[in-house]
């Protein structure tokens, strides 16, 4: 598990962090200095921490101030709004159903076209058979009277109107 040296180093690591944060506030520097003289690992890590603290202390203020331009901010915000609108829109939910419906419509159109071609070319004719009389001349005989002949002159027309037999 842990040996005594590691436990002591952990206690001093806390003191080293406190010393780096506020070097004038820590009062037990004598214990820390004594430990750093005896422990080489802690001495190396404390020196590296002091060096990194100095490097970051110099770089606290940025060398170049970055201020985004107005068109950049406008473009980024417009892109964010478009993406949010696209994600919140009901369209993406219905898109797979639209694709499926279009495929069904395409298949139905192809089947209908194939059925029309089949019925037009290969199906038997559905027309009524033409009337073929068994006799060439049909004579009407019996109780039906012969129609009168057409009048040839105007006098015959007048006589047919005045005739007593016509039912007037």
KEBARO-62310 format. One record per residue: residue in one letter; residue number from 1; y, x negated, z of N, C-alpha, C in turn. Coordinates in pm, whole numbers, m for minus. Each point is the difference from the previous one (the first is absolute). Layout:
N
+------+-----+--------+--------+--------+--------+--------+--------+--------+--------+--------+
! type ! seq !    n_Y !    n_X !    n_Z !   ca_Y !   ca_X !   ca_Z !    c_Y !    c_X !    c_Z !
+------+-----+--------+--------+--------+--------+--------+--------+--------+--------+--------+
!    a ! NUM !      Y !      X !      Z !      Y !      X !      Z !      Y !      X !      Z !
...
+------+-----+--------+--------+--------+--------+--------+--------+--------+--------+--------+
END
This chain:
168
+------+-----+--------+--------+--------+--------+--------+--------+--------+--------+--------+
! type ! seq !    n_Y !    n_X !    n_Z !   ca_Y !   ca_X !   ca_Z !    c_Y !    c_X !    c_Z !
+------+-----+--------+--------+--------+--------+--------+--------+--------+--------+--------+
!    x !   1 !   m117 !    m84 !      0 !    117 !     84 !      0 !    124 !    m88 !      0 !
!    x !   2 !     95 !     35 !     87 !    122 !    m77 !     11 !    m19 !   m108 !    107 !
!    x !   3 !     47 !   m113 !    m33 !      0 !   m101 !    106 !    138 !     m5 !     64 !
!    x !   4 !     14 !    m79 !    102 !    125 !     m3 !     76 !    116 !    m53 !    m82 !
!    x !   5 !    m29 !    m96 !    m87 !    107 !    m59 !    m80 !     60 !    104 !    m94 !
!    x !   6 !    m85 !     82 !    m62 !     50 !    103 !    m91 !     83 !    103 !     75 !
!    x !   7 !    m41 !     36 !    120 !     76 !     98 !     78 !    135 !    m58 !     40 !
!    x !   8 !      3 !   m125 !     35 !    127 !    m64 !     36 !     91 !     m9 !   m122 !
!    x !   9 !    m58 !    m33 !   m115 !     80 !     m9 !   m123 !     57 !    136 !    m38 !
!    x !  10 !    m77 !    107 !     24 !     52 !    134 !    m31 !    121 !     31 !     88 !
!    x !  11 !     m7 !    m40 !    127 !    113 !     26 !     91 !    121 !    m80 !    m45 !
!    x !  12 !    m19 !   m120 !    m44 !    111 !    m84 !    m46 !     53 !     45 !   m137 !
!    x !  13 !    m86 !     58 !    m81 !     47 !     52 !   m129 !    103 !    109 !     21 !
!    x !  14 !    m22 !     83 !    101 !     99 !    104 !     32 !    131 !    m64 !     43 !
!    x !  15 !    m10 !   m106 !     83 !    122 !    m70 !     45 !     70 !    m67 !   m117 !
!    x !  16 !    m78 !    m53 !    m97 !     61 !    m63 !   m118 !     77 !    103 !    m82 !
!    x !  17 !    m56 !    119 !    m17 !     69 !    104 !    m75 !    129 !     41 !     70 !
!    x !  18 !     m6 !     11 !    132 !    121 !     35 !     75 !    105 !   m111 !    m11 !
!    x !  19 !    m46 !   m126 !      4 !     92 !   m112 !    m11 !     66 !     m3 !   m139 !
!    x !  20 !    m77 !     34 !   m103 !     57 !      1 !   m135 !     99 !    115 !    m17 !
!    x !  21 !    m28 !    117 !     63 !     91 !    114 !    m12 !    131 !    m25 !     74 !
!    x !  22 !     m9 !    m52 !    123 !    121 !    m26 !     80 !    m23 !   m128 !     79 !
!    x !  23 !     34 !   m115 !    m55 !    m31 !   m126 !     66 !     75 !    m20 !    132 !
!    x !  24 !    118 !     58 !     17 !     76 !    m22 !    123 !    m44 !     95 !    111 !
!    x !  25 !    m73 !    109 !    m31 !    m36 !    100 !    101 !   m129 !    m34 !     74 !
!    x !  26 !    m83 !    m82 !    m57 !   m130 !    m29 !     61 !     19 !   m103 !    111 !
!    x !  27 !    m54 !     31 !    119 !     19 !    m90 !    113 !   m116 !    m94 !     24 !
!    x !  28 !   m118 !     29 !    m49 !   m118 !    m83 !     28 !    m26 !    m97 !   m114 !
!    x !  29 !    103 !    m71 !    m43 !    m17 !    m97 !   m108 !    m77 !   m123 !     46 !
!    x !  30 !     m2 !    m29 !    129 !    m70 !   m118 !     51 !   m150 !     16 !    m21 !
!    x !  31 !    m53 !    120 !     30 !   m144 !     24 !    m22 !    m34 !     m9 !   m148 !
!    x !  32 !     86 !     59 !    m86 !    m23 !     m3 !   m144 !      5 !   m142 !    m52 !
!    x !  33 !     99 !    m79 !     46 !     12 !   m139 !    m46 !   m121 !    m81 !     43 !
!    x !  34 !    m48 !     22 !    122 !   m118 !    m73 !     47 !   m122 !     36 !    m82 !
!    x !  35 !    m14 !    129 !    m33 !   m116 !     42 !    m81 !      9 !    m57 !   m141 !
!    x !  36 !    122 !     m2 !    m57 !     14 !    m54 !   m135 !    m31 !   m148 !     m6 !
!    x !  37 !     24 !    m76 !    111 !    m33 !   m143 !      1 !   m150 !    m21 !      4 !
!    x !  38 !    m74 !     92 !     62 !   m145 !    m19 !     12 !    m78 !     65 !   m114 !
!    x !  39 !     50 !    107 !    m60 !    m76 !     75 !   m103 !     59 !    m27 !   m137 !
!    x !  40 !    m76 !    m65 !    m84 !     46 !    m34 !   m134 !     10 !    121 !    m92 !
!    x !  41 !    m94 !     94 !     13 !      2 !    119 !    m86 !    125 !     84 !     26 !
!    x !  42 !     32 !     19 !    129 !    118 !     79 !     33 !    127 !    m72 !    m44 !
!    x !  43 !      2 !   m135 !     12 !    116 !    m77 !    m40 !     24 !     16 !   m150 !
!    x !  44 !   m106 !     m6 !    m82 !     14 !     17 !   m146 !     46 !    141 !    m35 !
!    x !  45 !    m58 !    100 !     63 !     39 !    137 !    m32 !    143 !     29 !     46 !
!    x !  46 !     43 !    m61 !    114 !    137 !     21 !     48 !     99 !    m69 !    m94 !
!    x !  47 !    m33 !   m119 !    m50 !     88 !    m70 !    m93 !     12 !     78 !   m132 !
!    x !  48 !   m112 !     55 !    m48 !      3 !     78 !   m123 !     83 !    128 !     20 !
!    x !  49 !    m13 !     62 !    117 !     77 !    122 !     28 !    148 !    m31 !      9 !
!    x !  50 !     38 !   m116 !     61 !    141 !    m37 !      8 !     56 !    m27 !   m140 !
!    x !  51 !    m78 !    m66 !    m84 !     45 !    m29 !   m136 !     20 !    129 !    m80 !
!    x !  52 !    m94 !     90 !      8 !     14 !    126 !    m73 !    116 !     83 !     55 !
!    x !  53 !     24 !     m7 !    131 !    113 !     71 !     60 !    132 !    m54 !    m55 !
!    x !  54 !     10 !   m135 !    m13 !    123 !    m59 !    m55 !     19 !     37 !   m147 !
!    x !  55 !   m110 !     m1 !    m77 !     11 !     35 !   m142 !     44 !    144 !    m18 !
!    x !  56 !    m57 !     91 !     79 !     38 !    141 !    m11 !    137 !     27 !     58 !
!    x !  57 !     43 !    m81 !     97 !    134 !     18 !     57 !    106 !    m31 !   m105 !
!    x !  58 !    m25 !   m100 !    m85 !     94 !    m33 !   m106 !      2 !    107 !   m110 !
!    x !  59 !   m110 !     69 !    m16 !    m10 !     96 !   m110 !     21 !    143 !     47 !
!    x !  60 !     67 !     19 !    112 !     22 !    137 !     47 !     92 !     77 !    m94 !
!    x !  61 !    104 !    m64 !    m49 !     88 !     66 !    m94 !    m51 !    m28 !   m142 !
!    x !  62 !     m6 !    102 !    m82 !    m48 !    m24 !   m136 !    102 !    m81 !    m80 !
!    x !  63 !    m53 !    m83 !    m86 !     86 !    m83 !    m82 !     74 !     83 !   m105 !
!    x !  64 !    m70 !     99 !    m57 !     60 !     86 !   m102 !    m12 !    144 !     48 !
!    x !  65 !    111 !     68 !     m3 !     m6 !    140 !     39 !    m43 !     82 !   m121 !
!    x !  66 !    m96 !     87 !     23 !    m51 !     84 !   m108 !     53 !    141 !     20 !
!    x !  67 !     75 !     45 !    m96 !     48 !    137 !      1 !    m42 !     62 !   m134 !
!    x !  68 !    m88 !    100 !      3 !    m44 !     58 !   m127 !    115 !     73 !    m69 !
!    x !  69 !     m4 !     m5 !   m130 !    107 !     65 !    m78 !    m22 !    152 !      0 !
!    x !  70 !    105 !     71 !    m31 !     m5 !    146 !     m1 !    m99 !     54 !   m103 !
!    x !  71 !     m4 !    m53 !   m124 !   m100 !     50 !    m97 !   m143 !    m24 !     47 !
!    x !  72 !    m24 !   m113 !     66 !   m134 !    m28 !     50 !    m42 !    104 !    103 !
!    x !  73 !     88 !     29 !     94 !    m30 !     98 !    104 !    m23 !    138 !    m62 !
!    x !  74 !     82 !     37 !    m96 !    m14 !    129 !    m66 !   m133 !     11 !    m73 !
!    x !  75 !    m38 !   m105 !    m72 !   m125 !      0 !    m74 !   m121 !      7 !     93 !
!    x !  76 !      5 !    m75 !    109 !   m112 !      1 !     95 !    m13 !    137 !     66 !
!    x !  77 !    111 !     58 !     41 !     m6 !    131 !     65 !    m47 !    109 !    m98 !
!    x !  78 !     43 !    m10 !   m126 !    m46 !     97 !   m101 !   m150 !    m13 !    m22 !
!    x !  79 !    m50 !   m121 !     m3 !   m143 !    m22 !    m17 !    m78 !     56 !    119 !
!    x !  80 !     53 !    m18 !    119 !    m66 !     53 !    120 !     m3 !    152 !     m6 !
!    x !  81 !    111 !     63 !    m38 !      4 !    146 !     m8 !    m97 !     52 !   m106 !
!    x !  82 !     m7 !    m67 !   m115 !    m93 !     42 !   m106 !   m144 !     m9 !     48 !
!    x !  83 !    m33 !   m109 !     67 !   m137 !    m17 !     49 !    m36 !    104 !    104 !
!    x !  84 !     93 !     30 !     92 !    m25 !    104 !     99 !    m15 !    136 !    m67 !
!    x !  85 !     83 !     28 !    m99 !    m10 !    126 !    m72 !   m131 !     12 !    m75 !
!    x !  86 !    m43 !   m110 !    m59 !   m128 !      1 !    m73 !   m116 !     23 !     94 !
!    x !  87 !      4 !    m62 !    118 !   m109 !     16 !     96 !      0 !    139 !     63 !
!    x !  88 !    116 !     60 !     19 !      8 !    131 !     64 !    m13 !    114 !    m98 !
!    x !  89 !      5 !    m28 !   m129 !     m7 !    105 !   m102 !   m142 !     58 !     m6 !
!    x !  90 !    m12 !    129 !    m32 !   m133 !     60 !     m8 !    m74 !    m38 !   m128 !
!    x !  91 !     66 !    m66 !    m93 !    m61 !    m34 !   m128 !   m125 !    m85 !      8 !
!    x !  92 !      0 !   m108 !     79 !   m120 !    m83 !      3 !   m124 !     73 !     49 !
!    x !  93 !     19 !    105 !     80 !   m115 !     73 !     50 !    m65 !     81 !   m113 !
!    x !  94 !     80 !     53 !    m93 !    m52 !     86 !   m105 !    m39 !    m78 !   m125 !
!    x !  95 !     33 !   m125 !     m9 !    m27 !    m78 !   m122 !   m149 !     m4 !    m36 !
!    x !  96 !    m93 !    m23 !     92 !   m142 !      1 !    m39 !    m45 !    137 !    m54 !
!    x !  97 !     54 !    108 !     57 !    m35 !    132 !    m49 !     54 !     22 !   m142 !
!    x !  98 !    119 !    m50 !    m28 !     55 !     11 !   m135 !    m86 !    m76 !   m101 !
!    x !  99 !    m45 !   m117 !     38 !    m85 !    m80 !    m89 !   m131 !     73 !    m27 !
!    x ! 100 !    m61 !     57 !    105 !   m125 !     74 !    m15 !     20 !    122 !    m90 !
!    x ! 101 !    108 !     74 !     18 !     27 !    119 !    m80 !     22 !    m38 !   m147 !
!    x ! 102 !     69 !   m110 !    m25 !     21 !    m40 !   m140 !   m131 !    m39 !    m66 !
!    x ! 103 !    m90 !    m62 !     76 !   m131 !    m36 !    m57 !    m83 !    125 !    m30 !
!    x ! 104 !      4 !     99 !     91 !    m71 !    125 !    m25 !     56 !     69 !   m124 !
!    x ! 105 !    130 !      1 !    m17 !     62 !     64 !   m116 !    m42 !    m72 !   m128 !
!    x ! 106 !     m7 !   m132 !      3 !    m42 !    m75 !   m118 !   m145 !     31 !    m35 !
!    x ! 107 !    m87 !      4 !     99 !   m141 !     31 !    m25 !    m14 !    142 !    m54 !
!    x ! 108 !     75 !     96 !     56 !     m7 !    138 !    m48 !     47 !     10 !   m145 !
!    x ! 109 !    103 !    m73 !    m37 !     49 !      3 !   m138 !   m105 !    m57 !    m96 !
!    x ! 110 !    m65 !   m108 !     40 !   m103 !    m60 !    m87 !   m119 !     94 !    m14 !
!    x ! 111 !    m42 !     65 !    108 !   m112 !     95 !     m7 !     36 !    119 !    m88 !
!    x ! 112 !    121 !     51 !     13 !     44 !    112 !    m83 !      4 !    m39 !   m147 !
!    x ! 113 !     47 !   m118 !    m31 !      2 !    m47 !   m138 !   m141 !    m13 !    m55 !
!    x ! 114 !    m92 !    m55 !     77 !   m138 !    m15 !    m45 !    m65 !    137 !    m20 !
!    x ! 115 !     29 !     96 !     87 !    m55 !    135 !    m15 !     52 !     67 !   m127 !
!    x ! 116 !    129 !    m18 !    m28 !     56 !     58 !   m122 !    m63 !    m60 !   m125 !
!    x ! 117 !    m20 !   m129 !     m1 !    m63 !    m65 !   m115 !   m144 !     49 !    m16 !
!    x ! 118 !    m72 !     11 !    111 !   m139 !     46 !     m7 !     m8 !    142 !    m54 !
!    x ! 119 !     83 !     90 !     52 !     m5 !    139 !    m46 !     45 !     13 !   m144 !
!    x ! 120 !     93 !    m82 !    m42 !     48 !      7 !   m139 !   m100 !    m54 !   m100 !
!    x ! 121 !    m74 !   m100 !     38 !    m88 !    m66 !    m96 !   m147 !     41 !     13 !
!    x ! 122 !    m49 !     12 !    120 !   m144 !     13 !     17 !    m47 !    138 !     47 !
!    x ! 123 !     84 !     80 !     54 !    m42 !    131 !     50 !    m21 !     95 !   m116 !
!    x ! 124 !    m91 !     98 !     15 !    m18 !     96 !   m109 !    125 !     85 !    m17 !
!    x ! 125 !     16 !     50 !   m119 !    120 !     80 !    m31 !     m3 !    128 !     80 !
!    x ! 126 !    111 !     34 !     59 !      9 !    120 !     81 !     65 !    114 !    m76 !
!    x ! 127 !     10 !    m10 !   m132 !     62 !    104 !    m81 !    m96 !    118 !    m19 !
!    x ! 128 !     59 !    117 !    m28 !    m80 !    119 !    m29 !    m60 !    m15 !   m141 !
!    x ! 129 !   m124 !     40 !    m17 !    m57 !    m10 !   m136 !     70 !    101 !    m93 !
!    x ! 130 !     13 !    m43 !   m124 !     64 !     87 !    m99 !    m90 !    121 !    m28 !
!    x ! 131 !     63 !    116 !    m28 !    m74 !    123 !    m28 !    m64 !     m9 !   m137 !
!    x ! 132 !   m129 !     10 !     m2 !    m73 !     m3 !   m129 !    m65 !    139 !    m16 !
!    x ! 133 !     51 !     79 !    m91 !    m57 !    135 !    m16 !   m139 !     m7 !    m63 !
!    x ! 134 !    m82 !     93 !     41 !   m136 !      3 !    m55 !     m4 !     67 !   m137 !
!    x ! 135 !     94 !     94 !    m25 !      9 !     63 !   m133 !    135 !    m35 !    m59 !
!    x ! 136 !      4 !     m8 !   m126 !    124 !    m39 !    m66 !     96 !    116 !    m15 !
!    x ! 137 !    m49 !    121 !    m12 !     88 !    115 !    m18 !    m43 !    108 !     96 !
!    x ! 138 !     95 !     55 !     67 !    m30 !    106 !     94 !     59 !    127 !    m59 !
!    x ! 139 !    m82 !    100 !    m18 !     48 !    126 !    m54 !     15 !     98 !    114 !
!    x ! 140 !    115 !     61 !      0 !     25 !    100 !    100 !    m32 !    135 !    m65 !
!    x ! 141 !    m97 !     64 !     50 !    m37 !    130 !    m53 !    m10 !     97 !    115 !
!    x ! 142 !      9 !    119 !    m31 !    m19 !     99 !    105 !    117 !     95 !      7 !
!    x ! 143 !     46 !     27 !    113 !    101 !    101 !     26 !    142 !    m48 !    m27 !
!    x ! 144 !     17 !   m118 !    m34 !    136 !    m51 !    m24 !     46 !     41 !   m138 !
!    x ! 145 !    118 !     60 !    m11 !     49 !     36 !   m133 !     58 !   m120 !    m72 !
!    x ! 146 !      4 !      9 !   m127 !     59 !   m104 !    m83 !    150 !      9 !     14 !
!    x ! 147 !     67 !   m108 !     12 !    145 !      7 !      5 !     54 !     41 !   m136 !
!    x ! 148 !    113 !     72 !      1 !     55 !     43 !   m127 !     53 !   m118 !    m80 !
!    x ! 149 !      5 !     13 !   m125 !     49 !   m105 !    m89 !    151 !     m8 !     13 !
!    x ! 150 !     51 !   m114 !    m24 !    143 !    m21 !     11 !     70 !     74 !   m115 !
!    x ! 151 !    110 !     67 !     33 !     72 !     69 !   m108 !     61 !    m99 !    m98 !
!    x ! 152 !     m5 !     32 !   m125 !     47 !    m90 !   m105 !    145 !     28 !    m35 !
!    x ! 153 !     47 !    124 !      8 !    137 !     33 !    m38 !     66 !     72 !    116 !
!    x ! 154 !    131 !     25 !    m19 !     75 !     70 !    103 !    m37 !    148 !      6 !
!    x ! 155 !    m39 !     53 !   m111 !    m40 !    139 !     m1 !   m126 !     20 !     84 !
!    x ! 156 !    m90 !    m87 !     m8 !   m122 !      9 !     79 !     31 !    m11 !    148 !
!    x ! 157 !     98 !    m80 !     38 !     39 !    m14 !    141 !     56 !    131 !     49 !
!    x ! 158 !     86 !     66 !    m80 !     57 !    127 !     40 !   m109 !    108 !     10 !
!    x ! 159 !    m89 !      1 !    m91 !   m107 !     99 !      0 !    m91 !    m20 !    121 !
!    x ! 160 !    m23 !   m125 !     43 !    m87 !    m23 !    116 !     68 !     45 !    128 !
!    x ! 161 !    131 !     m2 !      4 !     73 !     44 !    118 !     m2 !    153 !      5 !
!    x ! 162 !     13 !     68 !   m114 !      7 !    145 !     m5 !   m139 !     62 !      4 !
!    x ! 163 !    m98 !    m71 !    m25 !   m137 !     52 !     m9 !    m37 !     69 !    131 !
!    x ! 164 !    m72 !    103 !     m6 !    m35 !     81 !    115 !   m112 !    m63 !     80 !
!    x ! 165 !    m75 !    m78 !    m60 !   m119 !    m55 !     66 !     33 !   m120 !     89 !
!    x ! 166 !    118 !    m48 !      1 !     28 !   m121 !     77 !     25 !     28 !    148 !
!    x ! 167 !      2 !    121 !     45 !     11 !     33 !    140 !    140 !     29 !     47 !
!    x ! 168 !     94 !     19 !    m90 !    135 !     33 !     43 !     20 !    147 !      4 !
+------+-----+--------+--------+--------+--------+--------+--------+--------+--------+--------+
END
